Amino acid sequence: MAERDIAVSRHKLVRRALEAGVAAVWLVGSAGALHAQSAGGAIEGTVRSSADSLPVRQATVQVTGTPLGVLTGEQGSFRIVRIEPGTYALRVSAPGYEQTSHPGVIVTEGESIRVDVYVQPTVIDVPGLVVTASRSRERPDESPVSVSVVDAQELQQRNVNDVGEALPFAQGVVSNGGQLDIRGASGISRGVGSRVLVLLDGHRMLKGVGSEADFEKLPLLDVERVEVVKGSHSSLYGTGALGGVVNVLTAVPSETPETVVRGYVGTYDTPSRYRFTDETLSTAGVGVQHSRRIAGVGTTLFLGTDGSEGFRQNGGFSRWQARLKTVFGPDTQRPVDAFINWTQRDADEFYTWLSEDQPLEVEPEELGDWLRETDLTIGATLRPLMTQKSSLQIRPIFDYNAVQNHFHDSDDSNRSSRLAADAQFDIAPSFGQAVTAGVEASWTDIRSSILVVNPSILDLGLYAQDEIRVSDRFRAVAGLRFDYHGATSAESDFVVSPRIGGVYLPSQSVSLRASISRGYRAPSAAEQYTETTQFGFDVIPNLSLTGERAWSGEIGTTAQVGGWLRLDGAVFYSDFRDLIEPSPVAGQFFTFQFQNVSKARVFGLDTGAQVGLLGDQLGFKVNYLFLNSRDDRTGEALPYRSPHNLTLTVSAFRELVAVDYLYRSEVEEVLAYPLDPRGPISVMDLRLSYRFGNWVVMGKVANLLQSKYVDIQERNPGASRLFRLTVMPRF
């Protein structure tokens, strides 16, 4: 008991010290902002399409060699101020257009120069500037690590109901029963302990108890793009970024009032031999989003509800969502963002099937099991300092999560409250150098009926990164982060995560990249403290559980041929130590415990290609991921990894018709039922879309060929064929 009191006191002291440090950073930044000189010149103008001279909205315009940059408005307009006299180049990037550089822009003291930039449309999906890989704006081709981008247009075209549904078609990403896996870093742990860090506009969004990702609570209509950074990335983001980072970036509120409605209805076509009810199993939902600006303040409000009876017994859900985002000064270089997200979800629980002949049914005593989950997230992004050579961003966030089980054998509950903040300072001491440094703190308080204690968790991080442009063709990056993780009644962790990388551009259309980085993930409270029984399985705690470590490296290349072909590929290797996996307890039947695998490794090939033919009338997007994994305890492959993973999208007539195909080879190893027959997964979807005026009507037939498969986890069937109709009017 004394040791626990000492640990708690230590946590409080460290927390107070960090709070003081963050406050000091805020005061310094605020003082710098107040004393920042408004002298200098300005660059203003418009970005237009070279094909029809129409304005391009939401294009990124950046002054190269500086942190200065803005997004264009509804009319393609932009204005960048407080630029020191000199000669600069503008870099312009927008989804669906080739990236353009406009050199020779001369800025003079007290003057505003006008520049109109024309960008060339492309028939393939060329990503714009990304921010997640280095915490600053850069082209994906200039990043020393692999980055995949899914933009708002692709999310709409794929006709998905949440962001997570679209990510398995991003290069290097697969879904294991709804859990995201990047390059084989993750298996299945029933939603406990994500090795992929999920961010919303840079804010950490993993849950407090399980540290798992939940894409259902993230906005869909408000998404501008999703950036997926592959490989260990703890040198910048700390715990959780063991396998990669997914950053969901939202859009700036519309200049003119705009209302978007998205409604859908669908029915499952259950095979007659597996049908368990005579009623039609349906799914439906509606969401309304309104965006506008008043007196320089932009606001986006979303309200929505959806639900499903599910394709299997006890597999339905209902959900309510609300989101409010306000941006003060959306067109300025120092906008202030604030948001509130609220989600409540009631979900039935399907654990395993009744039998192989009745795969859509559950045991009679499990019928009616359900849980309720409530999430509330409040966050902001403050930019008190933004000059030509330096900038400061501060991101505070509060997250509350509560779960209440209503199961036949348990009424367990848990709730967590997390208060966190990070302060990021960027400085460009010279044209060819950029330094990023920051501090991050998170305090999580947990109350649960299934944990042996009610822990408090403290995470602290301090990081720095230096980017040096050695020449016009070569850029080197080095970074280092220190992380502290402390939890009640458990040993503390102190981890150092370095990173080094470089990118070489032999030509404007080809880039070569290489990187080595360290990854770390602290054990979640659920992994470390859980003691419960659910569905006949006993889960016992493991207070000696330690954090996961990894070294990750890759060598890759990106090439673009004209505006019709884009290629990307990388070979990668990840060496894991103390990997956490749910494992059977020796000598105890149906008893599991989260344990550290002593050593494991994954290496493979991650490739992708985009092809546009006949103008924009025919398009192909194909991704292939090869995985070779090994658990050094057993000599076998890591569980729930498919060696061969393939996705293919063929679209025609400007997405009027599209076919999506997903293939996964047989999983080599599983955990609970290794004697069950296993096979490959092969699923095809058909999509139809038609636009008239401000209306978009989309149809989707998921699992078109009615494939029968196990959804990676044993005794969990894949979804039956689904017919869905979606309408999206804009007013």
N, C-alpha and C positions, 0 to 999 in steps of 0.2 A: 504493500500500500504506500509505503514511503517512497519507493522508487517511482510509482505512478505519480505521486504528488510532485516529485522533483521534475519528472518529465513534463508535466503540465505547466509547472512554473517556468521551465526553460522555454517551452513553446510560447508562453505569454510574453516573456522578455524579448524573444526574437521577433515576435509579431509586433510588439510596440516599437522596437528599434526600426523595423522595416517601415511601419506606418510613418514614423518620423522621417525616414529617408525619402519615401515617396512624397511626403508633404514638402520636404526641402526641394526636391526636383521640381515640383509644381510651382513653388514660389520663385525659384530661379527662372523657370520657363516663363512664368507670368511677367516677371520683371523684365526679362529680355524682350517679351512681346511689347510691353509698354514703351520700352526705350528703342524699339526697332525703328530705324529711319525709313520714312516713306519716300525718300529721294530715289532717284534713278529713273529709268524709262519704263515703257510698257510695250507689249506686243498684243495686238488684237486682230481679229479677222474671222474668217469662216472656213469650215471644212466642207467640201462638196464632192459629190461623185463625178468622176470624169466622164461617165457614160451619159448622164442626163442633167448634170449641174444641180441636182437636187441636194439640199443640205443633209449632212450626215450627223445625226444626234448620238450622244453618248460616246463620241470618239475621244480618245485620250491624246492631249497635246502636251508634250513635255519639252522643256528647254534642256537640251543635252548637257551633261556635265554638272547639273544642278538638281536639287530636289523639287524645283518648281514645275508644276503641271496642273492642268484642269481638265474637266470633261466639257464637251460642247453641249449647248442647249438645244432646244427644239428646232431652232433655225440654223443649227450648225455653228453658232457663234461661240467665241471664246475671248478671254482677256486675261493676260498675265502681267502683273505689276511688280514694282520694286526690283527691277532688273538693272544691275550695274552696267554702265556704258561698255560696249564691246561688240564683238561679232560672234553670233551664236548660230546653232542649227536647231530646228524644230523637228521632233520625231512624232509622227502622227500614226495612231493605230486604232482600228475599228474592226469588229467582227464582220466578216464577209468582204473585207477589202485588203489589198496588199499594204503592208507597212511602208510608210513613205517618210523620207527625210528631206527637209527643206533647209539647205545650208545658206550661208551668207546673209543672215538677218542682222542688220546693223542697228544697235540700240544706242541712242544718245540721251544725255541728261535732260530730264523734264519733258521729253517728247514721247509720243505714242506712234508706233509704226504699225501700219496695217499689212497683214499677210493673208492672202487667200490660198488655201492648200487644196489641191485636187487629188483624190485617192482613187486607185484603180480597182473596180469590182473584181472578185475572183469567184470561180465556180466551185472551189473547194473551201472548206471551213478553216481559214487561217486564223489562229488565235491572236488576240491583241496583246497588249502589255500585261504581264502578270506581276503580282506583288508578293506572293506567299513564299517563293523559293528563297528570297533574300531579304524580305521585309521592305523592299523598295521596288519601284517600277523597272521592269526589264522585259525584253523580248524573250519568249521561250527558247528561241535559238541561241540566245546569249547566256542562258543559265547553265551552270556546271552540273546541274542535276536534272533528271527527267521530269517534265511537267506535262500533264494532260489537262485540257480545258473543255468544259461543257457549257455552252452559252445558253441564254434564255430562249433563243430561237430553237435550238435542238431540244431543250426541255419541252417546249410546246409541241414540236413535231412528233416527239416520241409518245405523246399522249399519256403521261405518267401522272400519278396522284401525289407523289412526293419525290423529293430529290434523289433519294436512295434507289428508286426504281430505275433511274437512267444510268447510274454509275457503273453497273456491270458492262456497259458498252463503251466505257472509257478505257483507253489502252492501259494494260497492266493491272486492271481491277477485276476481281470476281466477287460473287456474293455467296456466302456459305449459310444457307438457310436464313437469309435476311441480314446476316452480319458481314460487314465489309472486310475484304482481305486485299491487300496490295502486295503483289509479288510473293505470295506464299507466307507472309509473316504471321497470319492468323489462321486458326482453325475454328472450332465451335466451342463455346462455353455457355450456351443459353443466355447470351446477352450480358455476360459478366466479364469486364476487363477488356476494353478495346485497345488493340495495338495500332489503331489509326486515330490520330488526333483530329477531331472535328471542330472547326472554327466557324463562327458567324461574324462576318466583317472583322475578323481578327480576334474575336472573343472566344475563349475556350468554352465548349458546349457539352462536355462529357458529364454524365450524371454523378451525383455525389457518392452514392452507396456502391454502385457497380462499376463506376467509371466507364460505362458503355455509351455508345453513340445511339441517338434516336433521331432519325431523319424525318420522322412524321411530325415533329414539333417545329421544324424549320419552315420558313415561308417558301411558297412555290411561285405565286404570281409576282412576287417582288424581287425575284432573283435576276441579277444581271449576268452572272456567270459563276461557275464552280471550278476552282483550281485544285488539281490533284497533284501533290508533290510526292514522288516515290523514293523509297529508301529511308534509312534512319535520319531523322532531322532534329534530334534533340539539342544540337548545338545552338539552335535559335529558339526552339519551342519547348524544350525540357521534357518532362514526363509525359508519356502517352504517344510521342511521335516516334515509336520504335519502328513501325513499318512504313509510315508516311503521314501526310497531312492533307486533309480536305478542308478547303476554305470556301464557304458559301458567301458570296459577295452580293449585296442587294443594290438596287438601282436608286438613283437620285430621283426625288419626287418630280413629277411632270410639271413643266412650266405652265401649261394650260390645264384646266380641270379635265380629268379623265376618269372614267369609271369602267372597270373591266369586270365582267361576270363570267364565271366558269361553272358550268353545270354538267353533270354526267349521270347516266343510268346504264346499268349493265345486268346481264343474267349469266349464270353458269350453266353450261351444258354437261350435266353430270352423266357419265356412262351408266346405262341402265343396270348393268350387273353390279354396280357399286352404290346405287341410289339408296339412300336411307330415309327419304321423305318424299311424299307426293307433291309437296309445295315447291314452287319455283324459288330457287335461291338467287337473290338479287343483291345489287350494290348500287348506291346512289350518293350524290353529294352536290353541294352548291357552295360557291364562295364569291364574295363581292369585295372588290378593292377600289377605293377612291383615292385619287392623288391630285393635289393642287398646291399652288403657292399663293400666299397672301403677304404682301409687304416684305418680301425677301425671306420669308420662312416657308419651307416646303414641308408638307405633311402627307403621309400615306397611311390609310386606315384599311384594315382587312378584317372581315368577319366571315366565318365559314363553318359548315357542318357537313359531315359525311359519315357513312357507315356501310356495313356489309353483313349479310347473313353467312358469308363464307362459303367455300366450296366443300367443306367437311363439317361434320358434326362438332358442335362446340368450337367453332372457328370464326365466329363473327366479332364485330367491334362497332362502336359508335364513338364519334369524336366531335368536339367543339373546339374552335380556335379563334383567337383574336390577336391582332397585332397593330401597334401604333408606332410609327416612326416619324420623327420630326428632325428636320435639318435646318439649322440657322445659317444663312449665307451659303446656299447650295452652289452658287456660281463663283464663289470666292476661293482663294487659296487656303483659307483657314476655316472651313465649315465645321460646325459643331453638330454632331449626330447624337440622338438619343432614341431609345426604343424600349417598348414593353411587349413581350410575347407571353401569351397565356394559352395553355392547352389542357383539356381534360379528356381522357380517353378511358372508356369502359371496354374491356376486351375479354372474350372467352378464352379458355386455356385448353389447347390441344397439345398433349405431351407425346404420346405414342399411339399408334393405331390399335384397334381391337384385335385384328388378325390380318394376315396377308390377304385373305379372301374378303375381308371387310376393312380396307385400308382407310376409309373415310369416317369410320366410327370410333368411339372411345369406349372404355370400360363403363358400364352402367353407373357405377358410383361416382365417376368423374363428370358425368353429364350435369351441366349447370354451374361448373366451376368458372369463376370470372374474377377479374381484378379491376380496380380503378386506380388510375394514375393522373396526378395533377402536377403541372409544371408552370412556374412563373419565373420569367427572366427579365431583369431590368438592366440595361447597359447604356454606355455612352462612349463616344470618342471625341476627345478634346484636342485641339491643335493650337495651344497658346503661342507657339513660336513657329514661324515659317519665313525664312529669309533665303537669299540666293545660295548661301553656304550652309545653312543649318535649319533643322526643324525638330519639333518636339511633339510627340503624340502621347496622350494619356488615356487609357481605357479602363475605367472602373466597371464592375459588373456584380450583380447580386442574382443568385439562382436558388430557387426553392423547388424541391421535388418531393412528392409524397406518393407512396404506393400502399394500397390496402388489398390484401388477398381475401377472396370469398370462396375458399376451396372447401371441399368436403372433409379434408383431413387437416386443414390449418386455416387460421384467420390472421396470419402474420402481417405485420405492417412495418414500414420504415419511412423515415422522412429525413431529408438533409437540407441544410442551409449553407450556401457557399458565398463568401464575400471575397472578391479578388480585384486586383488592379495590376496593370503593367504600364511602365513609362518607357518609351522608346525615343532615343535621341540620335539624330542623324547629322553628320557633318561632312562636308566636302572640302577638305583643306586645299585641294588643287583640282584642276580639271580632270586628271586621270585617277583620282582616288576618292573613295567614299567609305566612311567609317560609320557603323551602326553599333550602338551600345544601349543596354537597357537593364531594367530591374523588374522582377515579377514576384507577386506574393499572392497566396491563396490560403484562406482559413475555412475549413469545412467542419461543421458540427452535425453529428448524426445521432438519431434516436431510432432504435430498431428492436423488434421483438425476436429477431432471428440471429442477432449477433451476441456473442458472449460478453461483450462490453459495449457501451455507447461511446465510440471513440471521437476524439477531435483530431483533425489532420491538418498539419501545417506544411505547405510547400513554398520554398523560396528559390528564386533563380536570379542569376547575374550573368549577362552575356555580352559579348563583343564580337564584331566581325569587321574585317578590313578587305575591301575590294580595290585592287590595283589594276588599272589598264596599262599593261606593259607596252602595248603598241596598238595600232588600229585593229589588229587582227587577234591579239591575245589578251585575255583578262584572267587574273588569278584571284582566288578568294581563300581566306583563312579565317576561322572563327573558333571561339572557345566559350563554353558555358559551364557554370558551377551551379549545381542543384542540391538543395537540402530537402529531405522528406522525413517528417516525424509524425508518428501516430501513437495514440495512447497504448501503453502496455506492450509496445513493440520497439525493436531496435531502430535507431535512426539510420538514414542513408545519406551519404555525401558522395556525389557523383560528379566527375569531370567529363565533359563531352566535347572533344575537339572536332574540327572539320577542316579539310583542305580540298581545293578543287580548282579546275581551270577549264576554259573554253577557248578553242582556236577556230577562227573563221578563215579558211583558205580562199573562200569567195563569198559573194553576197548571198548565194543560194545554198551553201553547205556550211555546217558547223560540226566540230568535234568536241566532245566534252568528256571529262573524267573527274571523279571525286571519291573521297574516302571520308566517312563520318562515323561518329559514335551515336548509339541510341540507348535510351533508358526508359523504362516504365515501372513506376512504383506499383506494388500490389494494391488492388482496390480493397475497400473495407469488406465487401462481400466475399472476396477471395480469402481474406485473412481471418475473418472473425465469424463466418456463418456456421450456425449449428441448427439444423432443421431436418425435417422429413417431408418430402413431397413426392406424391405419386409412387410410393413404395421405395424410394431411394433415400438413403441417409447421407447427409452432408455434414462433415465434421470440420472444426476450425483447424488452422495451421498457423500458430502465432510465430513460428520460426521462419515463415515465408519471407523471402527477400525479393528485391526488385529485379527485373529482367535487364540484361545488358546485351548489346549487340554492336558489332562492327559491320558496316555496310559499304560496299564499293561498287562502282560501275564505270564502264567505258561505253559511250554512245555517240550517235551521229544523227543529224537531221539534214535532209536534202529536199529542195523544192525545184521542180522542173516547170518553168513557166507558171501559169495560173491553173494548171490542170492536174498536177501530181505532187503529192507531199509524202515523204517517207521519213520514218523515225524508228530507230532501233537501238537496243542496248543489251550488253551482257552484264549481268550483275551477280554479286556474291554477298551473302549475309551470314555472319557467324554469330550464333546466339549462345548466351550463357545464362544459366538459371531461368530458362524459359518456363513460364507458368502454364500448366495444363491441368484440367480436371482428370484425376487418375484414380483407379480403384485402389482401395486400401488392402494391402496384403492380408489374407486370412479372414477378411470380413466381406461376406457376400452382399452385393447391392449397397455398399458403402463407398462413398467417394470423398476425395479431399483434393484441394488445389495444392499441387506440389511443383517444386522446381526441377525441371529437366536439367541434368548437369551440363549438357552441351548438345547443340544441334546446329545444322547448317542448311542453307537453301541457296542454290545457284540456278541460273537459268537464262533464258532469252526472252526479251520483251520487244515486240515489233508491231508496227502499225503502218497502214498506207491509206491515203485518201486519193480518189481518182474522180475527176469530173470530165465527162465526155459530151459532145454535141451541145456545146454551150453549157447551160445549166439544166439540160433535159435528162441527163442520166448520170448518176453518181454512185460510187462504191466507197465503202469504208470498212476495212478489215483489220482486226487485231488478233495477234497470236501470242500466247504466253506459254512458255515451256518451263516447268518446275522440276527440279531434282532436289529432294529433301532427305535428310537423314537424322534420326534420333540416335545419338551415340550411346544411349543407355541400352537400346535394344538392337541397334543395327538396322532397324526398319525405317520406312518412310514416316514422316510426321503425319498425324491423322488429319483427315478431311482435306488433303491437298490432291488435286487432280494434276497429273503430269502435263496433260495437253488441254489448253483452254483456247477456244476460238469464238470470236463474234464477227458477224458479217451483216452489213446493212446495204441494201440495194434500193435506191430511190429513183423515181422516174417522173418526168413532167413537173419539175419544181415541187417535189414532195407530194404530188397528187396521189401517187401510189408508192408504197414502200414495203419492203419485206425485211424483217429482222430475224437473224438466225444465231442461236447460241448453242455451242457444243462444249461438253466437258467429258474427258475420258474418265474411266472408272476410278473412284477413290481407292487408293491402295490400302489405307489403314483407317479403322474407326475405333471407337472406345467401348461402347456399351454392348453391342451385339455383333461381334466380329464374324460369326458364322452365318449371318443373314446374307442372302444373295445380293450382289451389287452389280451395277452396270453403268454404262455411260449415260449422260444426259444430252438429249438432242431436242431442242424446242424452237419452233418457228412461229413468228407473229406476223400478221398482215395489218397494215395501216392504210387508211384512206383519208384524204384531207381535201377540203374545198373551201375557198375564200370568195365571198361576194360582199362588196362594200366593207363595212366594219364588222362583219360576221365571219367566224371560222367554224366550220362544222367538220368534226373528225370522227371516224369510225375505227375501231380496233378489234381484231379477233386474236386474242392471246392464246397460245398453244393451238394453233390452227389445225394441226394434224392429230390432235388429241393424244399426245404422247403420254405414256405411263412411265413414271420415274419416281425414284426416291430423291427428295430435295436435300441431298448431301447427308443429312443426319438420318440415322437408322430409324425406320418405321415412321417416317414423316413423308407422306405422299406429296408429289408436286401438284400444282394447281391444275384443275380441269380446264377445258376450253371455256373461254369467256368472251361474250359479245358485249362491246361497250360503245356507246354513242356519247360524244362530248360536244358541247357548243360553247363558243367564247365570243360574245358580242362586246364591242367597245363603244362607249358613248362619250 
